[in-house]
Amino acid sequence: MAIEIPESLRKLAEDTIKSVFDKNFPAPDLKPLHDWYEDDGWDHVVMSIEAGCVNLKILAADYFHDYAISDELGSDDIEITDQMRLSYARKLLDKKLEESMDGIQAVKLEVPSLPPVFLDCFIHGQGQYGYEVYWGKAYKSAQEVLDIYKNIWVTYSRDVGDEDLLKRWDRE
């Protein structure tokens, strides 16, 4: 979905795109563009390439404990296996991803006669308090935006290996 950038921001948009493709072109201050997206362009932000996400480090610290499995099974006398840990972790991760109010947005910035770029936008959902929006820089592709979050935020449970899940597990 292409969105028409206001004339007052067109030069800034053009300069942003040029700075992404030409490392000698100075990167402009994107704040006016970010402000516009958070107001008049908000629909475009939320309709952008998006991935709900969960911070795996925080999730693991809060939930990856053997006693959580014992509580779920209603018994402290069961030997917890790695298979049980993985099953619990994957089920929990999928549930948390489905419920996630946080999102990584790759906001497409287009102007005529130049290739598009994607703005890094992270939206943190705060329940009844609304959303907090964090902006980063511009990238050549949506995948580049998603890649910068790879080691911090999980967007698909299948992207996390069994070994990674187990190394985060508290076995006490």
Summary of the structure (lengths in Angstrom):
residues: 172
radius of gyration: 20.4
end to end distance: 50.2
largest distance: 68.5
contacts: 465
relative contact order: 0.20
helix: 47%
strand: 20%
